[in-house]
């Protein structure tokens, strides 16, 4: 019996060793493919060219013209550790992997705002490991060259809000008939929630309002709002007029 146990233990150890080597090899392969994909992307469109093209858009809204409530809402719901990481957040990735393991799905991405910016401007939305690696390389590069405010500007001026609206200026006009700087707190909270699933929320005011409640709770969790203030804003977001139309 002891002999059989030793054989089984060695077999398990061998299999675990093979699995570890396979995982390391796969990670190295995806990492190399991702690095080449990242290099190809930035050679085609250098970071400085990208930044200039975004900030030159007529609809571009600089950071200092964004309502503070909108900034707080986006950071709370999208990347609460934005000011602390350097483009990639290992803690968020670990939480996302744990959530995926528990749910048996690949629903959680763990992407930072900088990674999402890299994905939106350089890569496709396809969930591929090589693309994810490329996104990380690009995010690290972006963080080396631009301030957090500049990165946030680029992000909110390029993300898709649904109904044909790209960037916060088009979203403010398209959904609320106002400019980004004039968004009310309730409007800002609603817009902050849309990019997670723009096609879903843009076509359903009820779901957009439900998402706004999630944003408000995250703001409470991140100490950007008190529970009482969140409750008051929730009452406003639940009845806020919400226009669904496309912008040409």
C-alpha positions as CSV (number, residue, x, y, z in Angstrom):
1,X,0.0,0.0,0.0
2,X,2.8,2.4,0.9
3,X,4.5,1.6,-2.5
4,X,1.3,2.3,-4.3
5,X,0.9,5.6,-2.4
6,X,4.4,6.6,-3.4
7,X,3.7,5.9,-7.0
8,X,0.5,7.9,-7.0
9,X,2.3,10.8,-5.2
10,X,5.0,10.8,-7.8
11,X,2.5,10.6,-10.6
12,X,0.5,13.5,-9.2
13,X,3.8,15.5,-8.8
14,X,4.8,14.7,-12.4
15,X,1.4,15.8,-13.8
16,X,1.5,19.0,-11.8
17,X,5.0,19.7,-13.1
18,X,3.9,19.1,-16.7
19,X,0.9,21.4,-16.1
20,X,3.1,24.1,-14.7
21,X,5.5,23.9,-17.6
22,X,2.6,24.0,-20.0
23,X,1.1,27.1,-18.3
24,X,4.5,28.9,-18.4
25,X,5.0,28.0,-22.0
26,X,1.5,29.2,-22.9
27,X,2.0,32.5,-20.9
28,X,5.3,33.1,-22.7
29,X,3.7,32.4,-26.1
30,X,0.8,34.7,-25.5
31,X,3.1,37.3,-24.0
32,X,5.3,37.3,-27.1
33,X,2.4,37.4,-29.5
34,X,0.9,40.2,-27.5
35,X,4.2,42.2,-27.5
36,X,4.4,41.8,-31.3
37,X,0.7,42.9,-31.6
38,X,1.4,45.9,-29.4
39,X,4.6,46.9,-31.3
40,X,2.7,46.7,-34.6
41,X,-0.1,48.9,-33.3
42,X,2.2,51.7,-31.9
43,X,4.3,51.7,-35.0
44,X,1.2,52.2,-37.2
45,X,-0.1,54.9,-34.8
46,X,2.5,56.3,-32.3
47,X,1.2,57.4,-29.0
48,X,1.8,61.1,-29.6
49,X,-0.1,60.9,-32.9
50,X,-2.9,59.2,-31.1
51,X,-3.1,61.7,-28.3
52,X,-3.0,64.7,-30.7
53,X,-5.8,63.2,-32.9
54,X,-8.0,62.7,-29.8
55,X,-7.4,66.1,-28.3
56,X,-7.9,67.8,-31.7
57,X,-11.5,66.5,-32.0
58,X,-14.1,69.3,-32.0
59,X,-16.0,67.3,-29.4
60,X,-13.0,66.9,-27.1
61,X,-13.7,67.8,-23.4
62,X,-10.6,68.5,-21.3
63,X,-10.3,67.1,-17.8
64,X,-10.9,70.5,-16.1
65,X,-14.3,70.9,-17.8
66,X,-15.6,67.5,-16.7
67,X,-18.0,67.6,-13.7
68,X,-16.4,66.2,-10.6
69,X,-19.3,64.0,-10.0
70,X,-18.8,62.4,-13.4
71,X,-15.1,61.9,-12.7
72,X,-15.8,60.3,-9.3
73,X,-18.6,58.1,-10.8
74,X,-16.4,56.8,-13.6
75,X,-13.4,56.1,-11.3
76,X,-15.7,54.3,-8.7
77,X,-17.4,52.0,-11.2
78,X,-14.6,51.4,-13.7
79,X,-11.3,51.6,-11.9
80,X,-11.2,52.6,-8.2
81,X,-7.4,52.1,-8.0
82,X,-6.7,54.3,-11.1
83,X,-4.5,56.8,-9.3
84,X,-2.5,54.1,-7.6
85,X,-1.6,51.6,-10.4
86,X,0.8,52.0,-13.4
87,X,-1.6,50.8,-16.1
88,X,-2.1,47.2,-15.0
89,X,-3.6,46.4,-11.6
90,X,-2.7,42.9,-10.3
91,X,-5.3,43.1,-7.5
92,X,-8.1,43.7,-10.0
93,X,-6.9,40.9,-12.2
94,X,-6.8,38.5,-9.3
95,X,-10.3,39.5,-8.2
96,X,-11.5,39.1,-11.8
97,X,-9.9,35.6,-12.1
98,X,-11.5,34.6,-8.8
99,X,-14.9,35.8,-9.9
100,X,-14.5,33.9,-13.2
101,X,-13.5,30.7,-11.4
102,X,-16.5,31.0,-9.0
103,X,-18.9,31.6,-11.8
104,X,-17.4,29.3,-14.4
105,X,-17.4,32.1,-17.0
106,X,-15.1,34.7,-18.5
107,X,-17.3,37.6,-17.7
108,X,-14.8,39.6,-15.5
109,X,-11.9,41.3,-17.3
110,X,-10.0,43.1,-14.5
111,X,-9.0,45.8,-17.0
112,X,-7.9,49.2,-15.8
113,X,-9.1,52.4,-17.4
114,X,-5.7,52.6,-19.2
115,X,-6.1,49.1,-20.5
116,X,-9.6,49.9,-21.7
117,X,-8.3,53.0,-23.5
118,X,-5.6,50.9,-25.2
119,X,-8.2,48.3,-26.3
120,X,-10.6,50.9,-27.6
121,X,-8.0,52.9,-29.7
122,X,-5.6,50.1,-30.7
123,X,-7.2,46.7,-30.6
124,X,-10.4,44.8,-31.2
125,X,-13.0,43.8,-28.6
126,X,-12.3,40.1,-29.2
127,X,-11.5,38.2,-26.0
128,X,-8.1,36.7,-27.0
129,X,-5.2,36.1,-24.7
130,X,-2.7,37.7,-27.1
131,X,-4.9,40.8,-27.4
132,X,-5.1,41.0,-23.7
133,X,-1.3,40.8,-23.4
134,X,-1.0,43.5,-26.1
135,X,-3.4,45.7,-24.2
136,X,-1.2,45.4,-21.1
137,X,2.0,46.3,-22.9
138,X,0.2,49.3,-24.4
139,X,-1.3,50.4,-21.1
140,X,2.2,50.3,-19.4
141,X,3.5,52.4,-22.3
142,X,0.7,54.9,-22.1
143,X,1.2,55.4,-18.3
144,X,4.9,56.2,-18.9
145,X,4.2,59.0,-21.3
146,X,0.9,60.6,-20.0
147,X,-0.5,61.9,-16.7
148,X,-3.5,60.3,-15.1
149,X,-5.6,63.3,-16.1
150,X,-4.5,63.0,-19.8
151,X,-5.3,59.3,-19.7
152,X,-8.7,59.9,-18.2
153,X,-9.4,62.6,-20.8
154,X,-8.5,60.2,-23.7
155,X,-10.7,57.5,-22.2
156,X,-13.9,59.4,-21.7
157,X,-13.5,61.1,-25.0
158,X,-13.3,57.9,-27.0
159,X,-15.5,55.3,-25.2
160,X,-18.8,54.3,-26.7
161,X,-22.0,55.2,-24.9
162,X,-24.5,53.6,-27.3
163,X,-27.0,55.2,-29.7
164,X,-24.1,56.3,-31.9
165,X,-22.5,58.4,-29.2
166,X,-18.7,58.3,-28.9
167,X,-17.2,60.3,-26.1
168,X,-18.8,62.1,-23.2
169,X,-19.6,65.3,-25.3
170,X,-21.7,63.3,-27.8
171,X,-23.3,61.3,-25.0
172,X,-24.3,64.4,-23.0
173,X,-25.9,66.0,-26.1
174,X,-27.4,62.7,-27.3
175,X,-29.1,61.6,-24.1
176,X,-29.7,64.9,-22.2
177,X,-29.5,67.7,-24.8
178,X,-26.7,69.4,-22.8
179,X,-22.9,69.8,-22.9
180,X,-20.6,67.7,-20.8
181,X,-19.6,70.6,-18.5
182,X,-23.3,71.3,-17.7
183,X,-24.3,67.7,-16.7
184,X,-26.2,67.5,-13.5
185,X,-25.0,65.1,-10.8
186,X,-27.8,62.7,-11.8
187,X,-27.0,62.9,-15.5
188,X,-23.3,62.4,-14.8
189,X,-24.1,59.2,-12.8
190,X,-26.3,57.8,-15.6
191,X,-23.6,58.4,-18.2
192,X,-20.9,56.9,-16.1
193,X,-22.8,53.6,-16.1
194,X,-23.5,53.3,-19.8
195,X,-20.1,52.1,-21.2
196,X,-20.3,48.7,-19.5
197,X,-23.0,47.6,-21.9
198,X,-23.9,50.6,-24.1
199,X,-26.2,48.8,-26.5
200,X,-28.2,47.3,-23.7
201,X,-28.5,50.5,-21.6
202,X,-29.0,52.8,-24.5
203,X,-32.1,51.0,-25.6
204,X,-33.6,50.7,-22.2
205,X,-34.0,53.7,-19.8
206,X,-35.2,51.3,-17.1
207,X,-31.9,49.3,-17.3
208,X,-29.9,52.5,-17.5
209,X,-31.5,53.7,-14.3
210,X,-30.9,50.4,-12.6
211,X,-27.2,50.6,-13.7
212,X,-27.1,54.1,-12.2
213,X,-28.0,52.6,-8.8
214,X,-25.0,50.3,-9.1
215,X,-22.8,53.3,-9.9
216,X,-24.1,55.1,-6.9
217,X,-23.4,52.2,-4.6
218,X,-19.8,52.0,-5.9
219,X,-19.4,55.7,-5.2
220,X,-20.5,55.0,-1.6
221,X,-18.2,52.1,-1.3
222,X,-15.3,54.2,-2.6
223,X,-16.2,57.1,-0.1
224,X,-17.1,59.5,-2.9
225,X,-20.7,59.8,-1.6
226,X,-22.5,59.3,1.7
227,X,-25.4,56.8,1.8
228,X,-27.9,59.6,2.2
229,X,-26.5,61.6,-0.7
230,X,-26.6,58.4,-2.8
231,X,-30.2,57.8,-1.9
232,X,-31.1,61.3,-2.9
233,X,-29.3,61.0,-6.2
234,X,-30.9,57.6,-6.8
235,X,-34.3,59.2,-6.5
236,X,-33.3,61.7,-9.2
237,X,-31.7,59.2,-11.6
238,X,-34.8,56.9,-11.4
239,X,-36.9,59.6,-13.0
240,X,-34.4,61.5,-15.1
241,X,-35.5,62.0,-18.8
242,X,-33.4,59.7,-21.0
243,X,-33.4,60.3,-24.8
244,X,-32.5,57.4,-27.0
245,X,-31.4,58.6,-30.4
246,X,-28.4,58.3,-32.7
247,X,-26.0,61.1,-33.5
248,X,-24.8,61.3,-37.1
